[in-house]
Amino acid sequence: MKENILNRMLELTENIFKTEKDPEQIPINKKSLHKLLRLHPKAPTYLLNKKGGLMGWVVVVPTNKKLAGNFLNLKISEKELFEKTKPLKKYSAIYLCSAIVLPRYRRKGYATEMFIKAINNIPKEKNVLFFYWPFNKSGKKLENILGLKLKKEKN
C-alpha cells in the first residue's frame, strides 16, 4: 500500500470517527492498519480514481463467532474485538467495520462495491456471521443490497 494512500486513509478516518479520543473504538493508526493486513490483505479495501486519487475505503474485521457474540452482547468493545482477533485460515464471522467515501463519489455504489470485494476475498466458513455497528442509516441499505442477514450491535 502506497504511503500517501495510507496516510490519506488514516487522516480521513480519524476526522470522521474520532477514534483517538474514544477508547471503545478500534484506533485508526499505522499499527492497527498493519494488524488488519495480517488478518487478511483485503480487510482494508480501497478504491482509486483514474488519476490514482483515493475515492474511499472500507474496513472489515474477519474474526470468530465467539468474539462476535461477545461484541453483539456488549461484553466487549469494538477495540477489544479487534485486539482479541487472531489470524485464521477461515473466519466464522466478519465485522463490517466502516466505510468512507469522499463526498463527490457518494451515492454511486462504491462502498457496496468495496465491501463485496473484501467479503468475497476473505476465506470464510460456510455459515459465516456478518455483523455491523450502525454509525448512520446506511447499514440497513447495505444489508438489502448485499442480500445478507446482518446483525447489528445494540446501541
C-alpha positions in Angstrom: 0.0 0.0 0.0 1.4 3.4 -1.0 2.4 5.6 1.9 0.4 8.6 0.6 -2.7 6.5 0.2 -2.2 5.0 3.7 -1.8 8.5 5.2 -4.9 9.8 3.5 -6.9 6.9 4.6 -5.8 7.3 8.2 -6.5 11.1 8.2 -10.0 10.7 6.7 -11.0 8.0 9.1 -9.8 9.9 12.2 -11.5 13.0 11.1 -14.8 11.2 10.8 -14.8 8.6 13.6 -12.5 10.5 16.2 -11.1 7.2 17.4 -8.1 8.9 19.1 -10.5 10.2 21.9 -12.7 7.1 22.1 -11.2 4.1 24.0 -14.1 1.8 22.8 -13.3 2.1 19.0 -10.6 0.5 17.0 -7.7 3.0 16.9 -7.0 4.3 13.5 -3.3 4.3 13.1 -0.5 2.5 11.2 -0.2 -0.2 13.8 -3.9 -1.1 13.6 -3.8 -1.0 9.8 -0.9 -3.4 9.8 -2.8 -5.8 12.0 -5.8 -5.6 9.6 -3.4 -6.6 6.8 -2.2 -9.5 8.8 -5.8 -10.7 9.4 -6.3 -10.5 5.6 -4.8 -8.3 2.9 -8.4 -7.3 1.8 -9.6 -6.4 5.3 -8.9 -2.7 4.3 -10.1 -2.3 0.8 -9.8 1.0 -1.1 -10.7 2.4 -4.4 -8.7 4.9 -6.5 -9.9 7.1 -9.3 -8.3 7.2 -12.8 -5.7 9.7 -11.6 -4.7 7.5 -8.6 -6.5 9.6 -6.0 -8.3 8.0 -3.1 -12.1 7.7 -3.6 -12.9 5.8 -0.5 -12.1 2.7 1.6 -13.8 0.1 3.8 -12.6 -1.9 6.7 -13.9 -5.4 7.6 -12.6 -7.3 10.5 -12.6 -11.0 9.9 -13.0 -12.7 13.3 -14.7 -15.6 15.0 -18.3 -16.1 16.2 -17.4 -16.2 19.9 -15.9 -12.7 19.8 -18.7 -11.5 17.5 -21.2 -12.7 20.1 -19.4 -11.0 22.9 -19.3 -7.8 20.9 -23.0 -8.0 19.9 -24.0 -8.7 23.5 -21.9 -5.7 24.7 -19.5 -7.8 26.7 -16.5 -6.4 24.8 -15.9 -3.2 22.9 -15.0 -2.8 19.3 -11.4 -2.2 20.3 -11.4 -5.4 22.3 -12.9 -7.3 19.4 -10.1 -6.1 17.3 -7.4 -6.8 19.8 -8.6 -10.3 20.6 -9.0 -11.3 17.0 -6.2 -13.5 15.7 -5.3 -14.5 12.1 -7.1 -17.7 11.0 -7.2 -19.8 7.8 -11.0 -19.4 7.6 -13.2 -16.9 9.6 -16.6 -17.7 11.1 -17.6 -14.0 11.4 -16.9 -10.8 9.6 -17.5 -7.4 11.1 -18.4 -4.7 8.5 -16.5 -2.0 10.5 -16.5 1.2 8.4 -16.9 2.7 5.0 -15.7 6.1 3.9 -16.3 7.5 0.5 -15.3 11.1 -0.4 -18.3 13.3 -0.9 -18.0 13.7 -4.7 -18.1 9.9 -5.1 -21.0 9.1 -2.8 -24.3 7.5 -3.8 -22.7 5.7 -6.7 -22.4 2.2 -5.1 -18.7 2.4 -4.3 -18.9 1.5 -0.6 -21.0 -1.6 -1.5 -18.6 -2.5 -4.3 -15.6 -2.3 -1.8 -17.5 -4.3 0.9 -18.3 -7.0 -1.7 -14.7 -7.2 -2.9 -13.5 -7.5 0.7 -16.1 -10.1 1.7 -15.5 -12.2 -1.5 -11.7 -12.3 -0.9 -11.7 -13.3 2.8 -11.7 -17.0 3.4 -14.8 -17.8 5.5 -16.7 -20.7 6.9 -19.9 -21.9 5.3 -22.3 -20.2 7.7 -20.3 -17.0 8.3 -21.9 -14.4 10.5 -21.8 -10.8 9.2 -22.4 -8.0 11.7 -22.0 -4.3 12.0 -22.4 -1.3 14.3 -24.6 1.3 12.6 -23.0 4.7 12.5 -25.7 6.1 10.3 -28.7 4.8 8.2 -26.6 3.3 5.5 -26.3 0.0 7.4 -29.8 -1.2 6.5 -29.3 -0.2 2.9 -26.1 -2.2 2.8 -27.9 -5.2 4.3 -30.5 -5.1 1.5 -28.0 -4.5 -1.3 -25.7 -7.3 -0.2 -28.5 -9.7 0.4 -27.0 -10.5 3.8 -28.7 -11.0 7.1 -26.6 -8.6 9.2 -26.7 -8.5 12.9 -26.1 -5.1 14.5 -24.8 -4.1 17.8 -27.3 -2.8 20.2 -27.0 1.0 20.7 
